[in-house]
Amino acid sequence: MAELLNEVISAGGTTALTEAVTRNDIAIRMSGGQGAIWHVAEDDTGMILGFQWVEPHKDHGPEVANIATFARIGQTGIGIGSALFDATRDAALAIGYRWINATIRTDNEGGLIYYQSRGFETYGRVEGVRLASGQIVDQVLKRYDL
């Protein structure tokens, strides 16, 4: 997962993450505690094609999940995101989340299309977010009611 995520970070333009992650960084994030749900998509050889997680949203309380989705570069548009979201949505509902928040960079056209196609609706916008790299981006806030 770290290798896939680092490819996405290196390509730029689709994630707020700007610094490479390690396997240990992912392991720590995965042990984030109650309410965290992780799903992975892999091919027949075990190569990870994408992953998605939700965790409690730090500002909206325990009934709201915050989502992150990553697909291997060159592997989008083949159903990975759909399969991941189906599993995540069902699991989030089962543990009591009421809605899912997606915060997407406005320059991430693929991410905006992905979440819109899953049924997420825009409810806000954040302007002038400074990333760790110093880059300033705007973000769209979308929600999916469970």
Backbone as a ProteinNet text record, in pm:
[ID]
protein_1_A
[PRIMARY]
MAELLNEVISAGGTTALTEAVTRNDIAIRMSGGQGAIWHVAEDDTGMILGFQWVEPHKDHGPEVANIATFARIGQTGIGIGSALFDATRDAALAIGYRWINATIRTDNEGGLIYYQSRGFETYGRVEGVRLASGQIVDQVLKRYDL
[TERTIARY]
82.5	0	87.1	197.1	286.5	344	381.9	438.8	335.8	212.1	105.7	82	70.8	44.8	159.1	282.1	395.9	396.2	349.5	336	235	123.9	19.9	73.2	141.3	197.4	298.3	385.1	489.1	428.3	319.6	254	192.4	147.6	92.3	-45.8	-111.2	-237.3	-363.9	-352.3	-475.2	-488.8	-388.1	-396.1	-336.2	-383.9	-327.4	-193	-164.2	-35.5	73.5	184	291.4	425.9	432.4	558.1	540.1	645.7	642.8	607.6	541.7	505.6	580.4	591.4	656.7	552.6	595.9	508.7	465.4	557.9	527.7	424.5	433.5	333.5	193.6	183.6	54.1	7.3	97.6	61.4	10	73.8	30	-108.2	-128.2	-258.4	-367	-332.9	-430.7	-468.7	-381.2	-412.3	-474.5	-535.9	-590.6	-702.4	-750.2	-848.6	-988.8	-1080.8	-1220.6	-1278.1	-1353.7	-1419.9	-1343.2	-1219.2	-1141.2	-1176.8	-1200.8	-1234.5	-1143.5	-1076.1	-986	-1026.8	-1020.2	-1042.7	-934.2	-894.2	-792.1	-847.8	-806.5	-837.7	-705.4	-701.4	-578	-609.4	-507.5	-527.4	-497.8	-500.7	-482.1	-343.4	-246.6	-110.2	-87	-186.1	-171.6	-122.7	-102	-60.9	-179	-153.4	-258.2	-288.8	-416.2	-461.8	-523	-565.7	-623.9	-659.8	-684.3	-731.9	-811.9	-893.7	-983	-998.5	-1007.5	-1035.8	-1128.1	-1198.9	-1273.7	-1231.4	-1242.8	-1215.5	-1303.2	-1323.9	-1408.9	-1354.8	-1444.6	-1406.9	-1373.3	-1258.8	-1212	-1298	-1370.8	-1450.8	-1601.1	-1649.4	-1793.7	-1840.4	-1751.5	-1791.8	-1795.1	-1824.6	-1812.2	-1915.4	-2020.1	-2120.4	-2086	-1974	-1933.6	-1797.7	-1791	-1664.9	-1599.3	-1468.7	-1390	-1327.3	-1336.4	-1293.3	-1169.7	-1087.5	-973.1	-967.4	-941.7	-939.5	-816.9	-746.9	-628	-629	-605.8	-596.3	-459.5	-407.2	-278.9	-290.7	-190.8	-188.8	-198.9	-287.7	-310.9	-414.2	-468.3	-566	-701.4	-727.4	-857.1	-956.6	-1083.9	-1188.5	-1218.5	-1169.2	-1194.1	-1274.3	-1337.7	-1426.8	-1366.6	-1240.1	-1175.3	-1244.3	-1262.8	-1325.5	-1467.7	-1540.5	-1678.5	-1682	-1597.3	-1592.5	-1548.9	-1448.2	-1402	-1513.4	-1582.3	-1685.3	-1804.2	-1841.2	-1950.7	-1918	-1795.9	-1754.7	-1746.5	-1689.5	-1674.6	-1809.4	-1898.4	-2031.8	-2105.4	-2104.6	-2175.1	-2115.9	-1983.9	-1917.3	-1941	-1938.3	-1960.8	-2102.5	-2197.8	-2335.8	-2350.6	-2285.4	-2295.7	-2241.7	-2141.9	-2087.6	-2146.8	-2242.4	-2316.7	-2284	-2201.3	-2180.8	-2311.7	-2337.3	-2459.6	-2431.9	-2309.3	-2272	-2120.9	-2076.4	-1933.6	-1894.3	-1785.6	-1730.1	-1613.9	-1610.5	-1495.7	-1447.4	-1319.9	-1258.8	-1166.1	-1196.4	-1127.2	-1068.5	-942.9	-881.4	-961.1	-979.9	-1056.7	-986	-854.6	-781.6	-773.7	-840	-843.3	-971.3	-970.3	-1089.4	-1136.4	-1041.4	-1077.6	-1144.8	-1093.7	-1153.5	-1292.3	-1309.4	-1440.5	-1542.5	-1501.9	-1590.4	-1622.1	-1518.2	-1537.2	-1641.4	-1624	-1716.4	-1855.8	-1864.1	-1994.4	-2065.3	-1990.9	-2051.9	-2096.9	-2044.5	-2086.7	-2210.2	-2249.6	-2367.6	-2335.8	-2209.9	-2173.5	-2226.5	-2272.9	-2323.8	-2238.8	-2213.4	-2132.2	-2207.6	-2137.8	-2199.7	-2113.3	-1993.6	-1909.2	-1780.9	-1703.9	-1576.6	-1482.7	-1356.2	-1254.1	-1150.7	-1124.5	-1030.5	-899.3	-792	-661.1	-599.5	-612	-553.9	-405.5	-321.2	-177.2	-136.6	-82.2	-33.2	105	152.8	283.9	395.5	375.7	475.8	476.2	376.5	362.6	264.1	227.1	130.9	-4.3	-73.1	-205.3	-308.2	-410.3	-516	-651.9	-753.8	-891.3	-944.9	-1044.6	-1102	-1254.5	-1313.7	-1458.4	-1494.2	-1600.1	-1648.9	-1773.2	-1771.7	-1885.2	-1929.5	-2056.5	-2109.2	-2194.4	-2194.1	-2276.9	-2356.2	-2487.3	-2572.7	-2597.5	-2572.5	-2589.4	-2732.4
-118.5	0	125.3	121.6	237.3	264.1	158.5	175.1	238.8	191.6	247.6	393.9	421.4	557.5	650.7	603.2	687.5	720.9	629.4	660.4	773.1	766.4	868.1	1002.4	1001.7	1124.4	1184.8	1100.4	1146.6	1208.4	1150.9	1204.5	1341.3	1362.4	1490.9	1519	1616.6	1666.4	1596.5	1486.1	1416.5	1393	1420.5	1396.2	1514.1	1533.5	1636.2	1591.2	1461.3	1410.6	1454.2	1501.3	1549.4	1484.7	1408.3	1343.5	1192.2	1123.3	977.6	914	798.8	723	590.7	531.9	402.2	296.9	173.8	63.4	83.3	129.2	153.5	265.3	370.6	478	422.2	333.7	272.8	184.8	105.3	16.7	97.5	208.5	293.7	350.2	395.6	451.1	344.6	222	113.4	75.4	99	66.3	185.8	273.3	399	390	272.6	259.1	231.4	246.3	212.8	298.7	235.8	307.1	310.8	264	260.8	134.6	152.5	41.8	52.6	-57.2	-60.2	-171	-141.4	-241.6	-229.2	-342.4	-345.5	-420.3	-377.5	-449.5	-497.4	-624.4	-679.6	-767.4	-789.3	-877.6	-1021.6	-1111.9	-1254.7	-1288.5	-1199.8	-1224.3	-1164.9	-1092	-1028.8	-885.2	-831.9	-692.2	-602.6	-507.2	-416.7	-316.4	-311.4	-221.8	-94.5	-101.4	15.3	-15.8	88.8	70.4	192	169	273.4	255	366.6	356.4	467.9	441	543.6	537.7	652.1	664.6	777.1	783	889.9	1027.8	1114.9	1249.9	1330.9	1394	1463.5	1583.1	1643.5	1761.9	1735.3	1628.3	1602.9	1497	1438	1342.2	1198.3	1106.3	963.3	906	980.1	928.7	960.5	1032.8	1072.1	1012.1	942.3	883.1	976.2	981.6	1052.7	946.3	962.5	859.4	902.6	804.7	825.2	705.8	733.1	629	647.8	538.3	543.8	425.7	454	348.7	358	243.2	238.9	319	398.7	477.7	383.8	418.4	336.2	227.2	216.4	111.4	169.7	292.5	351.7	319.6	328.5	306.3	160.7	69.2	-73.7	-139.3	-58.3	-111.7	-125	-92.7	-104.1	-13.7	112.9	208.3	170.4	117.6	75.4	-38.2	-138	-252	-208.2	-121.8	-73.4	2.6	91.4	170.1	84.6	-12.6	-101.2	-166.6	-215.8	-281.4	-180.4	-63.2	38.7	90.4	119.6	170.2	71.8	-54.5	-155.3	-169	-167.8	-180.5	-56.3	61.9	186.2	189.7	148	142.5	41.2	-73	-179.3	-137.8	-50.3	-11.4	119.7	176.3	288.7	427.1	437.8	570.6	616.8	749.7	805.3	867.2	919.1	970.4	966.8	978.1	972.5	1104.1	1162.6	1286	1253.6	1323.7	1318.2	1461.1	1483.7	1614.2	1597.8	1667.5	1645	1776.3	1770.4	1887.6	1926.9	2057.2	2101.6	2071.6	2050.8	2017	1866.1	1787.3	1641.8	1602	1620.7	1593.7	1449.1	1354.5	1213.8	1184.9	1242.9	1223.6	1284.1	1402.9	1467.2	1382.1	1329.7	1244.9	1115.3	1055.7	929.1	943.8	1041.7	1054.4	1096	1181	1218	1093.7	1006.7	887	786	795.1	708.2	764.5	887.8	947.7	1052.2	1090.9	1196.7	1330.1	1415.6	1547.3	1655	1761.3	1873	1946.9	1974.2	2052	2168.7	2182.3	2293.8	2300.4	2400.8	2425.3	2490.7	2454.4	2515.5	2576.3	2704.3	2772.3	2798.2	2793	2831.2	2736.3	2606.6	2507.8	2491.3	2510.1	2494.9	2350.4	2284.6	2147.6	2150.3	2033.7	2024.9	2075.2	2065.8	2112.2	2263.4	2329.9	2473.6	2512.7	2418.6	2445	2481.2	2574.9	2616.3	2556.7	2488.7	2429.3	2462.5	2453.2	2460.9	2318.5	2296.8	2163.5	2169.6	2065.2	2048.7	1947.2	1975.4	1883.2	1814.8	1681.6	1603.8	1507.6	1473.9	1380.5	1274.8	1158.2	1045.9	1002.8	1016.7	976.8	826.2	760.4	614.2	576.4
0	0	0	75.6	78.6	-59.6	-130.7	-265.3	-358.7	-356.4	-439.2	-402.8	-274.3	-228.4	-265.9	-256.3	-292.8	-441.5	-526.2	-668.5	-689.3	-617.9	-628.6	-578	-465	-408.6	-505.7	-560.8	-653.3	-779	-829.3	-948.3	-919.7	-795.8	-754.3	-810.3	-749.4	-800.2	-755.5	-681.8	-643.7	-493.9	-417.2	-273.5	-197.8	-76.3	9.4	66.8	57.2	104.1	6.7	60	-26.7	4.4	111.5	150.2	146.4	104.4	93.6	228.3	220.5	339.9	339.9	456.4	470	506.6	498.8	541.6	686.9	770.1	910.7	926	843.3	847.6	822.2	722.1	689.5	805.6	861.7	973	1091.8	1121.2	1231.5	1201.6	1078.7	1040.2	1049.9	1009.6	1013.2	1156.1	1250.2	1389.3	1459.7	1381.9	1429.9	1530	1556.9	1662.8	1614.4	1707.5	1684.1	1573.5	1485.2	1378	1247.8	1248.9	1124.9	1046.9	917.3	827.9	706.4	671.5	556.3	460.9	331.5	227.8	121.6	68	-37.7	-157.8	-276.4	-399.8	-457	-494.3	-549.8	-669.5	-752.4	-867.2	-827	-923.3	-895.1	-841.5	-863.2	-814.2	-676.1	-625.7	-495	-501.9	-623.1	-635.5	-597.2	-510.7	-465.8	-576.9	-614.9	-720.2	-663.6	-538.8	-474.3	-330.9	-254.9	-117.8	-76.5	25.4	75.2	224.8	294.5	437.3	479.9	588.2	659	804.5	867.3	1010.6	1062.6	1192.6	1245.3	1204.2	1162.3	1120.9	1244.9	1245.2	1365.6	1404.8	1310.1	1340.9	1351.6	1292.1	1287.9	1387.5	1461.5	1563	1514.9	1607.1	1579.8	1482.6	1449.9	1355.9	1210.7	1191.1	1055.9	1025.7	913	867.5	767	770.2	669.9	580.7	448.8	355.2	276.6	244	154.3	59.7	-68	-169.7	-258.2	-285.3	-371.4	-466.4	-594.5	-696	-762.5	-798.6	-868.8	-998.7	-1026.5	-1149.2	-1269.3	-1360.9	-1478.7	-1457.6	-1337	-1307	-1269	-1310.1	-1278	-1388.5	-1355.5	-1454.2	-1483.7	-1398.2	-1423.7	-1311.3	-1228.2	-1125.5	-986.8	-971.4	-840.2	-738.9	-775	-683.6	-648.8	-744.8	-718.8	-617.4	-637.8	-545.7	-406.2	-399.2	-269.4	-197.5	-269.4	-203	-160	-239.5	-197.8	-63.3	-49.7	75.6	189.9	162.4	266.3	312.2	218.6	252.3	343.1	306.4	385	525.2	533.9	664.5	750.3	688.5	763	820	741.5	787.3	901.7	887.6	987.8	1124.1	1127.5	1258.9	1311.2	1236.8	1291.9	1239.7	1138.2	1080.3	1017	1018.4	958.2	821.9	803.3	672.1	656.2	530	498.1	433.9	482.9	428.7	335.1	222	131.6	111.1	136.4	112.9	-6.5	-116.4	-243.2	-294.1	-334.8	-396.6	-520.1	-541.7	-657.8	-789	-784	-906.7	-929.4	-846.6	-860.8	-934.2	-1065.3	-1145.7	-1132.3	-1133.5	-1119.4	-986.5	-879.5	-747.4	-738	-794.8	-793.9	-870.5	-985.5	-1065.3	-990.4	-929.8	-857.7	-747.9	-659.7	-547.6	-594.9	-697.2	-752.4	-806.7	-874.9	-934	-828.5	-707.7	-598.6	-528.3	-560.9	-498.2	-392.3	-378.5	-284.2	-336.3	-245	-280.4	-216.3	-291	-241.9	-132.3	-19.8	86.5	132	74.6	114.7	34.7	67.7	0.5	101	94.6	178.9	84.3	101.7	12.6	84.6	7.9	57.9	159.1	137.5	228	195	294.1	274.2	302.3	201.5	217.1	282.2	325.3	390.9	299.9	169	72.5	58	114.5	99.9	-9.1	-93.5	-199.6	-139.1	-202	-158.1	-255.5	-201	-283.2	-222.5	-304.2	-255.8	-250.4	-166.1	-150.2	-155.1	-210.2	-212.5	-104.7	-30.5	71.6	17.6	19.8	-29.2	80.9	79.1	178	111.4	175.9	133.7	255.5	249.1	360.9	356.4	469.1	476.4	511.9
[MASK]
++++++++++++++++++++++++++++++++++++++++++++++++++++++++++++++++++++++++++++++++++++++++++++++++++++++++++++++++++++++++++++++++++++++++++++++++++

